[in-house]
């Protein structure tokens, strides 16, 4: 079935250009020159895509975007904006547009956007990526998943499904250890960009002097050590998703450059005299309150509004009720498989109660570390309450960043104690791992796993 697009614009030349471009992509087109006729066509016809100009003779294109989001939510709509009118584009994305294109229209950029929109609509209508005998994924069947049945996690999964269909920037906020990168991966894998790359960047881990080259690439000879052309991480994510983790760590000069990339959809490699178009969707995350950093002058307000078009909050573990036990069983099963155990140890009733009562300021990451220590040190087939080492005196913890850091520091301290105990046992048994495991009260496989995990030579 040939897809059909509705073009809404009062400029005949632009309508003809868009129609010609779409026909070359085997897309039928109809045109409307004002809001009234556009709504009439949408109410009586069937369309797979709508392209609308910002300014129309009888009103604002944003009103049409809002109407489509309300009355035809399954229809992808893209906004055509004047060059430099990024505020209007951001407003369109907030109202429900899946993307925007600026005048003068770049035809290659337009083709990519149309391809994404039509793929999105085809999947929604069951015309593509259906599960078949070779186990192909259905739309939105992400390879990663969030464990949890709490209302908070159900709402989060619903939001992931909704934002996956858009091209709008999404900012994922939440405390350290809640799984923000997992959420970003799920958005990518449930989106039409799933066949493209998912490129995560830890913005706090790249030295400031190398950041521009890492992000945007460089040309040979552009600086000492640049012995060859190198594509940046933006180019590596072409056609896919770029995830900027800990985006609050970006220095101000890089915030300016990132803002331009988002606005122009192009990067300038170091040593290059022209910009290179890029087609990426930007997701970002931070454990900080970006609005507070904006107020303090540490994060640009204009960039904040560009990356925070849609905000997703990942709930802390203490707000997820019985999810802690679901997660605990899942983690224990994974750890047992990694350690070569026939089955994971069970949690006693007292151990379950201990886990439920703990606020886990370090969230899922703290839970994983706690259970990893427990499964390593447990002597029998059941983990008892005494086998679970938790953050001392955390009963009143609220999950603030300082407490999260305290939990992480304690985890590191406990690992160092464990590392020292294993080293001493190995020395006392002349590095006989079987004897050392017996001395430590664990199996040989458990000891081998911990040696590898703790990096003991």
C-alpha positions as a Python dict, from the first residue, in 0.01 Angstrom:
ca = {
    (1, 'X'): (0, 0, 0),
    (2, 'X'): (145, 335, -107),
    (3, 'X'): (180, 579, 184),
    (4, 'X'): (20, 922, 161),
    (5, 'X'): (144, 1252, 303),
    (6, 'X'): (-41, 1577, 362),
    (7, 'X'): (160, 1894, 292),
    (8, 'X'): (25, 2209, 459),
    (9, 'X'): (182, 2529, 325),
    (10, 'X'): (62, 2844, 152),
    (11, 'X'): (368, 2868, -77),
    (12, 'X'): (292, 2685, -407),
    (13, 'X'): (663, 2651, -495),
    (14, 'X'): (745, 2484, -165),
    (15, 'X'): (445, 2254, -194),
    (16, 'X'): (566, 2150, -541),
    (17, 'X'): (921, 2089, -416),
    (18, 'X'): (800, 1876, -126),
    (19, 'X'): (556, 1686, -346),
    (20, 'X'): (828, 1609, -601),
    (21, 'X'): (1066, 1489, -328),
    (22, 'X'): (803, 1263, -175),
    (23, 'X'): (691, 1121, -510),
    (24, 'X'): (1051, 1015, -573),
    (25, 'X'): (1024, 821, -247),
    (26, 'X'): (702, 653, -372),
    (27, 'X'): (485, 862, -142),
    (28, 'X'): (154, 1004, -264),
    (29, 'X'): (87, 1364, -164),
    (30, 'X'): (-206, 1595, -107),
    (31, 'X'): (-175, 1963, -28),
    (32, 'X'): (-364, 2212, 186),
    (33, 'X'): (-293, 2585, 196),
    (34, 'X'): (-452, 2676, 531),
    (35, 'X'): (-557, 2532, 864),
    (36, 'X'): (-924, 2490, 774),
    (37, 'X'): (-862, 2283, 462),
    (38, 'X'): (-589, 2082, 640),
    (39, 'X'): (-828, 1981, 919),
    (40, 'X'): (-1098, 1895, 666),
    (41, 'X'): (-862, 1665, 474),
    (42, 'X'): (-736, 1503, 795),
    (43, 'X'): (-1092, 1438, 913),
    (44, 'X'): (-1206, 1280, 586),
    (45, 'X'): (-889, 1118, 449),
    (46, 'X'): (-624, 872, 559),
    (47, 'X'): (-262, 986, 585),
    (48, 'X'): (69, 838, 697),
    (49, 'X'): (249, 1169, 748),
    (50, 'X'): (180, 1541, 778),
    (51, 'X'): (423, 1826, 703),
    (52, 'X'): (301, 2168, 810),
    (53, 'X'): (444, 2517, 782),
    (54, 'X'): (469, 2738, 1087),
    (55, 'X'): (274, 3036, 958),
    (56, 'X'): (-50, 2985, 766),
    (57, 'X'): (-304, 3241, 637),
    (58, 'X'): (-570, 3154, 894),
    (59, 'X'): (-357, 3064, 1196),
    (60, 'X'): (-50, 2903, 1344),
    (61, 'X'): (91, 2565, 1241),
    (62, 'X'): (144, 2490, 1610),
    (63, 'X'): (-235, 2479, 1647),
    (64, 'X'): (-247, 2208, 1381),
    (65, 'X'): (28, 2011, 1558),
    (66, 'X'): (-169, 2028, 1884),
    (67, 'X'): (-490, 1927, 1705),
    (68, 'X'): (-321, 1624, 1543),
    (69, 'X'): (-167, 1520, 1876),
    (70, 'X'): (-515, 1532, 2030),
    (71, 'X'): (-735, 1399, 1747),
    (72, 'X'): (-493, 1187, 1539),
    (73, 'X'): (-220, 1083, 1787),
    (74, 'X'): (-94, 798, 1565),
    (75, 'X'): (-12, 1036, 1277),
    (76, 'X'): (350, 1161, 1265),
    (77, 'X'): (358, 1537, 1206),
    (78, 'X'): (668, 1744, 1133),
    (79, 'X'): (699, 2122, 1153),
    (80, 'X'): (855, 2337, 879),
    (81, 'X'): (1018, 2639, 1045),
    (82, 'X'): (1202, 2948, 928),
    (83, 'X'): (1580, 2931, 961),
    (84, 'X'): (1692, 3013, 1314),
    (85, 'X'): (1344, 2980, 1470),
    (86, 'X'): (1453, 2703, 1703),
    (87, 'X'): (1216, 2816, 1980),
    (88, 'X'): (923, 2742, 1751),
    (89, 'X'): (1066, 2403, 1667),
    (90, 'X'): (1109, 2318, 2036),
    (91, 'X'): (751, 2427, 2103),
    (92, 'X'): (630, 2203, 1821),
    (93, 'X'): (816, 1906, 1970),
    (94, 'X'): (661, 1973, 2309),
    (95, 'X'): (315, 1979, 2151),
    (96, 'X'): (368, 1639, 1989),
    (97, 'X'): (555, 1689, 1660),
    (98, 'X'): (798, 1405, 1597),
    (99, 'X'): (1057, 1629, 1425),
    (100, 'X'): (1113, 1957, 1240),
    (101, 'X'): (1291, 2082, 929),
    (102, 'X'): (1413, 2438, 871),
    (103, 'X'): (1392, 2655, 558),
    (104, 'X'): (1569, 2660, 320),
    (105, 'X'): (1497, 2288, 319),
    (106, 'X'): (1791, 2050, 294),
    (107, 'X'): (1653, 1772, 72),
    (108, 'X'): (1884, 1502, 209),
    (109, 'X'): (1786, 1592, 565),
    (110, 'X'): (1420, 1592, 455),
    (111, 'X'): (1452, 1245, 300),
    (112, 'X'): (1601, 1102, 621),
    (113, 'X'): (1325, 1257, 829),
    (114, 'X'): (1055, 1124, 595),
    (115, 'X'): (1208, 777, 599),
    (116, 'X'): (1200, 774, 980),
    (117, 'X'): (839, 898, 992),
    (118, 'X'): (713, 645, 738),
    (119, 'X'): (897, 361, 909),
    (120, 'X'): (742, 468, 1239),
    (121, 'X'): (393, 472, 1091),
    (122, 'X'): (441, 143, 908),
    (123, 'X'): (547, -30, 1228),
    (124, 'X'): (253, 111, 1417),
    (125, 'X'): (13, -24, 1156),
    (126, 'X'): (175, -366, 1156),
    (127, 'X'): (327, -338, 810),
    (128, 'X'): (685, -393, 922),
    (129, 'X'): (905, -584, 1164),
    (130, 'X'): (643, -841, 1267),
    (131, 'X'): (772, -1140, 1457),
    (132, 'X'): (844, -1434, 1227),
    (133, 'X'): (989, -1782, 1251),
    (134, 'X'): (1347, -1661, 1287),
    (135, 'X'): (1261, -1467, 1604),
    (136, 'X'): (1277, -1112, 1466),
    (137, 'X'): (1180, -847, 1716),
    (138, 'X'): (844, -681, 1709),
    (139, 'X'): (830, -301, 1731),
    (140, 'X'): (930, -186, 2077),
    (141, 'X'): (1053, -530, 2181),
    (142, 'X'): (1371, -398, 2336),
    (143, 'X'): (1658, -632, 2406),
    (144, 'X'): (1692, -465, 2745),
    (145, 'X'): (1411, -433, 2995),
    (146, 'X'): (1319, -277, 3325),
    (147, 'X'): (1242, -519, 3607),
    (148, 'X'): (954, -412, 3827),
    (149, 'X'): (576, -421, 3866),
    (150, 'X'): (529, -110, 4081),
    (151, 'X'): (302, 172, 3955),
    (152, 'X'): (607, 397, 3921),
    (153, 'X'): (777, 151, 3684),
    (154, 'X'): (458, 92, 3487),
    (155, 'X'): (430, 467, 3429),
    (156, 'X'): (796, 481, 3324),
    (157, 'X'): (751, 200, 3070),
    (158, 'X'): (445, 378, 2929),
    (159, 'X'): (644, 701, 2891),
    (160, 'X'): (931, 516, 2721),
    (161, 'X'): (688, 375, 2464),
    (162, 'X'): (543, 722, 2402),
    (163, 'X'): (869, 913, 2363),
    (164, 'X'): (1026, 639, 2146),
    (165, 'X'): (807, 744, 1852),
    (166, 'X'): (934, 1103, 1863),
    (167, 'X'): (1263, 1251, 1753),
    (168, 'X'): (1251, 1509, 2032),
    (169, 'X'): (1545, 1532, 2274),
    (170, 'X'): (1471, 1353, 2602),
    (171, 'X'): (1635, 1430, 2935),
    (172, 'X'): (1641, 1141, 3182),
    (173, 'X'): (1678, 1246, 3543),
    (174, 'X'): (1720, 1034, 3851),
    (175, 'X'): (1956, 948, 4133),
    (176, 'X'): (2280, 763, 4075),
    (177, 'X'): (2231, 391, 4027),
    (178, 'X'): (1867, 404, 3914),
    (179, 'X'): (1934, 280, 3559),
    (180, 'X'): (1921, 593, 3344),
    (181, 'X'): (2135, 441, 3068),
    (182, 'X'): (1906, 138, 3058),
    (183, 'X'): (1610, 372, 3003),
    (184, 'X'): (1800, 546, 2721),
    (185, 'X'): (1877, 211, 2556),
    (186, 'X'): (1512, 110, 2580),
    (187, 'X'): (1403, 434, 2411),
    (188, 'X'): (1653, 367, 2132),
    (189, 'X'): (1556, 2, 2088),
    (190, 'X'): (1184, 85, 2076),
    (191, 'X'): (1235, 361, 1817),
    (192, 'X'): (1265, 360, 1436),
    (193, 'X'): (1638, 424, 1492),
    (194, 'X'): (1692, 82, 1652),
    (195, 'X'): (1896, -41, 1353),
    (196, 'X'): (2137, 250, 1399),
    (197, 'X'): (2405, 278, 1663),
    (198, 'X'): (2343, 361, 2027),
    (199, 'X'): (2647, 565, 2135),
    (200, 'X'): (2676, 645, 2509),
    (201, 'X'): (2913, 921, 2624),
    (202, 'X'): (3010, 987, 2984),
    (203, 'X'): (3054, 1363, 2967),
    (204, 'X'): (3247, 1367, 3293),
    (205, 'X'): (3506, 1114, 3179),
    (206, 'X'): (3652, 1300, 2877),
    (207, 'X'): (3931, 1553, 2947),
    (208, 'X'): (3823, 1906, 2855),
    (209, 'X'): (4110, 1953, 2609),
    (210, 'X'): (4007, 1641, 2413),
    (211, 'X'): (3632, 1688, 2432),
    (212, 'X'): (3579, 1877, 2104),
    (213, 'X'): (3781, 1623, 1905),
    (214, 'X'): (3605, 1328, 2073),
    (215, 'X'): (3259, 1472, 2012),
    (216, 'X'): (3300, 1617, 1663),
    (217, 'X'): (3611, 1449, 1519),
    (218, 'X'): (3919, 1611, 1366),
    (219, 'X'): (4110, 1640, 1042),
    (220, 'X'): (4464, 1519, 987),
    (221, 'X'): (4720, 1778, 1097),
    (222, 'X'): (4468, 1991, 1285),
    (223, 'X'): (4678, 1960, 1603),
    (224, 'X'): (4986, 1778, 1728),
    (225, 'X'): (4917, 1406, 1723),
    (226, 'X'): (4636, 1425, 1466),
    (227, 'X'): (4804, 1187, 1220),
    (228, 'X'): (4481, 1092, 1041),
    (229, 'X'): (4121, 1203, 1000),
    (230, 'X'): (3905, 1080, 1285),
    (231, 'X'): (3525, 1082, 1300),
    (232, 'X'): (3372, 1200, 1625),
    (233, 'X'): (3112, 1033, 1842),
    (234, 'X'): (2835, 1232, 1673),
    (235, 'X'): (2931, 1086, 1336),
    (236, 'X'): (2955, 738, 1493),
    (237, 'X'): (2590, 773, 1597),
    (238, 'X'): (2473, 870, 1244),
    (239, 'X'): (2121, 739, 1193),
    (240, 'X'): (2102, 630, 1556),
    (241, 'X'): (2100, 772, 1907),
    (242, 'X'): (2361, 965, 2105),
    (243, 'X'): (2330, 936, 2483),
    (244, 'X'): (2499, 1214, 2681),
    (245, 'X'): (2532, 1076, 3033),
    (246, 'X'): (2613, 1323, 3311),
    (247, 'X'): (2552, 1611, 3069),
    (248, 'X'): (2582, 1856, 3361),
    (249, 'X'): (2958, 1786, 3360),
    (250, 'X'): (3004, 1955, 3021),
    (251, 'X'): (3220, 2270, 3047),
    (252, 'X'): (3052, 2591, 2934),
    (253, 'X'): (3246, 2616, 2607),
    (254, 'X'): (3123, 2269, 2507),
    (255, 'X'): (2768, 2359, 2608),
    (256, 'X'): (2781, 2638, 2347),
    (257, 'X'): (2904, 2400, 2077),
    (258, 'X'): (2645, 2133, 2169),
    (259, 'X'): (2369, 2393, 2146),
    (260, 'X'): (2474, 2480, 1792),
    (261, 'X'): (2485, 2113, 1690),
    (262, 'X'): (2129, 2063, 1815),
    (263, 'X'): (2008, 2376, 1636),
    (264, 'X'): (2188, 2321, 1305),
    (265, 'X'): (2195, 1938, 1304),
    (266, 'X'): (2558, 1960, 1191),
    (267, 'X'): (2905, 1936, 1346),
    (268, 'X'): (3234, 2103, 1259),
    (269, 'X'): (3533, 1869, 1304),
    (270, 'X'): (3847, 2027, 1447),
    (271, 'X'): (4050, 2162, 1154),
    (272, 'X'): (3753, 2159, 914),
    (273, 'X'): (3625, 2482, 758),
    (274, 'X'): (3271, 2362, 697),
    (275, 'X'): (2999, 2188, 892),
    (276, 'X'): (2909, 1824, 834),
    (277, 'X'): (2537, 1729, 860),
    (278, 'X'): (2453, 1466, 1122),
    (279, 'X'): (2131, 1274, 1175),
    (280, 'X'): (2121, 1171, 1540),
    (281, 'X'): (1868, 1175, 1818),
    (282, 'X'): (2003, 1317, 2143),
    (283, 'X'): (1917, 1169, 2480),
    (284, 'X'): (2079, 1303, 2796),
    (285, 'X'): (2087, 1221, 3165),
    (286, 'X'): (2212, 1354, 3495),
    (287, 'X'): (2166, 1289, 3866),
    (288, 'X'): (2172, 1666, 3929),
    (289, 'X'): (1887, 1914, 3917),
    (290, 'X'): (1968, 2097, 3594),
    (291, 'X'): (1729, 2381, 3676),
    (292, 'X'): (1931, 2454, 3990),
    (293, 'X'): (2254, 2457, 3788),
    (294, 'X'): (2094, 2700, 3541),
    (295, 'X'): (1996, 2930, 3829),
    (296, 'X'): (2355, 2910, 3959),
    (297, 'X'): (2498, 3000, 3618),
    (298, 'X'): (2671, 2663, 3576),
    (299, 'X'): (2453, 2537, 3290),
    (300, 'X'): (2327, 2738, 2993),
    (301, 'X'): (1956, 2810, 3007),
    (302, 'X'): (1914, 2791, 2628),
    (303, 'X'): (2079, 2447, 2618),
    (304, 'X'): (1863, 2334, 2910),
    (305, 'X'): (1548, 2405, 2712),
    (306, 'X'): (1685, 2229, 2402),
    (307, 'X'): (1775, 1900, 2571),
    (308, 'X'): (1484, 1905, 2817),
    (309, 'X'): (1204, 1904, 2558),
    (310, 'X'): (1073, 1586, 2723),
    (311, 'X'): (1176, 1489, 3075),
    (312, 'X'): (1166, 1135, 3212),
    (313, 'X'): (1217, 1072, 3582),
    (314, 'X'): (1353, 732, 3684),
    (315, 'X'): (1221, 656, 4035),
    (316, 'X'): (1462, 561, 4314),
    (317, 'X'): (1443, 206, 4446),
    (318, 'X'): (1288, 318, 4777),
    (319, 'X'): (976, 434, 4584),
    (320, 'X'): (928, 100, 4409),
    (321, 'X'): (790, -117, 4689),
    (322, 'X'): (814, -492, 4628),
    (323, 'X'): (1024, -433, 4315),
    (324, 'X'): (1330, -472, 4537),
    (325, 'X'): (1259, -845, 4575),
    (326, 'X'): (1184, -894, 4205),
    (327, 'X'): (1513, -725, 4125),
    (328, 'X'): (1698, -924, 4390),
    (329, 'X'): (1586, -1258, 4246),
    (330, 'X'): (1673, -1143, 3895),
    (331, 'X'): (2021, -1029, 4003),
    (332, 'X'): (2086, -1352, 4195),
    (333, 'X'): (1987, -1561, 3891),
    (334, 'X'): (2223, -1360, 3670),
    (335, 'X'): (2512, -1381, 3916),
    (336, 'X'): (2462, -1756, 3962),
    (337, 'X'): (2479, -1807, 3586),
    (338, 'X'): (2797, -1599, 3563),
    (339, 'X'): (2955, -1799, 3845),
    (340, 'X'): (2858, -2136, 3696),
    (341, 'X'): (2626, -2231, 3983),
    (342, 'X'): (2350, -2483, 3911),
    (343, 'X'): (2089, -2260, 4072),
    (344, 'X'): (2089, -1929, 4257),
    (345, 'X'): (2067, -1928, 4637),
    (346, 'X'): (1728, -1847, 4785),
    (347, 'X'): (1658, -1551, 5012),
    (348, 'X'): (1531, -1634, 5359),
    (349, 'X'): (1227, -1450, 5492),
    (350, 'X'): (1453, -1251, 5724),
    (351, 'X'): (1684, -1159, 5434),
    (352, 'X'): (1386, -1042, 5228),
    (353, 'X'): (1263, -832, 5518),
    (354, 'X'): (1609, -679, 5555),
    (355, 'X'): (1616, -585, 5186),
    (356, 'X'): (1263, -439, 5197),
    (357, 'X'): (1346, -225, 5501),
    (358, 'X'): (1663, -73, 5354),
    (359, 'X'): (1624, 259, 5161),
    (360, 'X'): (1911, 181, 4918),
    (361, 'X'): (2055, 530, 4869),
    (362, 'X'): (2274, 377, 4598),
    (363, 'X'): (1962, 234, 4430),
    (364, 'X'): (1983, -65, 4193),
    (365, 'X'): (2362, -43, 4172),
    (366, 'X'): (2388, -74, 4552),
    (367, 'X'): (2145, -369, 4551),
    (368, 'X'): (2354, -546, 4287),
    (369, 'X'): (2678, -493, 4482),
    (370, 'X'): (2513, -609, 4806),
    (371, 'X'): (2385, -931, 4648),
    (372, 'X'): (2714, -995, 4471),
    (373, 'X'): (2893, -996, 4807),
    (374, 'X'): (2620, -1212, 4961),
    (375, 'X'): (2623, -1481, 4690),
    (376, 'X'): (3001, -1496, 4707),
    (377, 'X'): (3025, -1539, 5083),
    (378, 'X'): (2716, -1751, 5158),
    (379, 'X'): (2806, -2101, 5275),
    (380, 'X'): (2477, -2283, 5204),
    (381, 'X'): (2192, -2263, 4956),
    (382, 'X'): (2008, -1983, 5137),
    (383, 'X'): (2112, -1622, 5192),
    (384, 'X'): (2031, -1523, 5549),
    (385, 'X'): (1988, -1173, 5686),
    (386, 'X'): (2338, -1185, 5832),
    (387, 'X'): (2487, -1246, 5486),
    (388, 'X'): (2357, -910, 5360),
    (389, 'X'): (2599, -628, 5432),
    (390, 'X'): (2418, -294, 5412),
    (391, 'X'): (2514, 69, 5463),
    (392, 'X'): (2540, 110, 5841),
    (393, 'X'): (2307, 368, 5994),
    (394, 'X'): (2118, 430, 5669),
    (395, 'X'): (1774, 367, 5812),
    (396, 'X'): (1689, 736, 5783),
    (397, 'X'): (1856, 785, 5443),
    (398, 'X'): (1663, 984, 5187),
    (399, 'X'): (1864, 904, 4879),
    (400, 'X'): (2025, 1247, 4848),
    (401, 'X'): (2340, 1261, 4641),
    (402, 'X'): (2560, 1283, 4949),
    (403, 'X'): (2409, 964, 5088),
    (404, 'X'): (2439, 794, 4752),
    (405, 'X'): (2806, 884, 4752),
    (406, 'X'): (2833, 747, 5106),
    (407, 'X'): (2687, 415, 4993),
    (408, 'X'): (2927, 399, 4701),
    (409, 'X'): (3224, 473, 4929),
    (410, 'X'): (3115, 200, 5169),
    (411, 'X'): (3082, -43, 4879),
    (412, 'X'): (3437, 36, 4774),
    (413, 'X'): (3561, -8, 5131),
    (414, 'X'): (3391, -346, 5163),
    (415, 'X'): (3540, -458, 4833),
    (416, 'X'): (3885, -362, 4959),
    (417, 'X'): (3831, -565, 5278),
    (418, 'X'): (3718, -860, 5066),
    (419, 'X'): (4014, -819, 4830),
    (420, 'X'): (4256, -825, 5124),
    (421, 'X'): (4092, -1135, 5276),
    (422, 'X'): (4122, -1323, 4946),
    (423, 'X'): (4487, -1221, 4903),
    (424, 'X'): (4570, -1341, 5255),
    (425, 'X'): (4392, -1673, 5198),
    (426, 'X'): (4581, -1725, 4872),
    (427, 'X'): (4915, -1647, 5037),
    (428, 'X'): (4844, -1878, 5331),
    (429, 'X'): (4761, -2167, 5095),
    (430, 'X'): (5054, -2096, 4859),
    (431, 'X'): (4805, -1981, 4594),
    (432, 'X'): (4610, -2307, 4593),
    (433, 'X'): (4268, -2172, 4495),
    (434, 'X'): (4080, -2484, 4605),
    (435, 'X'): (4233, -2465, 4952),
    (436, 'X'): (4188, -2086, 4967),
    (437, 'X'): (3819, -2121, 4877),
    (438, 'X'): (3772, -2377, 5156),
    (439, 'X'): (3947, -2146, 5403),
    (440, 'X'): (3719, -1858, 5298),
    (441, 'X'): (3404, -2075, 5321),
    (442, 'X'): (3312, -2050, 4952),
    (443, 'X'): (3317, -2273, 4647),
    (444, 'X'): (3604, -2278, 4400),
    (445, 'X'): (3380, -2118, 4135),
    (446, 'X'): (3279, -1842, 4374),
    (447, 'X'): (3642, -1767, 4452),
    (448, 'X'): (3742, -1767, 4087),
    (449, 'X'): (3457, -1527, 4008),
    (450, 'X'): (3554, -1289, 4290),
    (451, 'X'): (3923, -1294, 4189),
    (452, 'X'): (3821, -1188, 3838),
    (453, 'X'): (3563, -935, 3960),
    (454, 'X'): (3797, -768, 4208),
    (455, 'X'): (4091, -764, 3967),
    (456, 'X'): (4322, -966, 4190),
    (457, 'X'): (4645, -1073, 4018),
}
